[in-house]
Amino acid sequence: MFRIVRHQEPQPDQSRTVRFEGRDYGGEISLFIVDNEPGQGPGLHVHPYSETWAVRKGEAEFTVGETTTRAFPGDIVVVAANVPHRFENVGMGRLEIVCIHASDTIVQEFL
């Protein structure tokens, strides 16, 4: 069996980020498909599982624990469970990034 979740264009006042939780579809992972403007990104937070990011377009600055680094298209960044982290679009254009959560539901605690 399989499921297809069709893309829906957001309204002008809605976020372009897509949230997918696997438990709703029989999947074992969850994810965000992020589409951010320069300067946008989530605040510092943690998860009780690892998170993996795949940068598709743009330039992101990641803060992971005490370390800050930049990632570019094609880069993959992984953070262990319970490590505080965040990212921000530091490029001139849009940031497209996939945030893969090793859980069938997204559990996120902002710090």
N, C-alpha and C positions, 0 to 999 in steps of 0.2 A: 504494500500500500504506500501511497505517497500523497503529499499535499503541496499545493502551490499557493503561496501568499502573493497576490498581485500587487504591484506598486500602484499607489494612488497619489496623484499630484496634490500637494498640500495647498490649502487656501493661502492667500497672500499674508494673512496675519498668523499663520501656523508655522511651527518649527519644521525644517526640512529633514530633521533627524528621525530615522525609523527605529522603533523599538520592537524587537522580536523576542518572545519568551518561548523556548522550546516546549515546555510542559503543555502549552495550549495546542500543540500539534504532534505530540508524541516524540519530540526531539530531546536530546540530552544536553544541548548547549543553548545559550541565549546570546543575543548580540544587539549592538546598535550599529546602524549605518549612519555615520555622521556627515553632515554637509554644513560646515561653519564658515562664517565671515571672518575676516581678520580680527584678532582680539578675542574671539569667542573660544570657550572651552569650559569643561566642568570644574568645579571647585575641588579642593583636596578631599579625597575620600578613600575608603578601604572596602575590600570584599573578603569574605571568608573562603575564597577560592582564587586561583590564578586568573589573570586577564591577559589576553594577547591582542595587540593592535597591528593592523596591516594598513600602512599609509598608501593611499591610491593616488592622491593629488595634493599638492601644496607642501607646506613646511610646518611641522609641529614641534613645539618645545615641550618635552616631558620632564616632569619632576617625579622622581621615584625615590622615596626615602629622602636621603640628603643629597642625591645626585640630580643634576639637570643636564639634559642632552637634547640634541635636535635629531629629528627623523625626517626623511624625504621619501618621495614616491618609490615604492618597491621595498622599503625597509619594514621589518617586522620587529616589534618590541614586545617583550614578555615581562610581566611582573608577578612575583610570588604572592600567595595568599597573605592577607593581613598587613601588607606593606602600603603605607600611604602614598598616593599618587594622583596625578592630574596631567592634563595636557592643554595646550593653547595654540591656536592658529597664529603663528608669528610671521606668516608669509604675506605677500601683497595681494594674493587672490584667495579663492575658496580653498578650504581644507576638506578633503574627502578621505575618511578613515573608517575602517571596520573595527569595532571593539568586540572581541569574542570573549564571552564569559563562560567559564568551565562549570556551568550549572544550568539546570533546566529552567531556572527562574533567576531574575536579577535581584541580588541582595547587595545594597549599596548604603554605606553609612558615611555621611558627610562629616568632616571634622571642623 
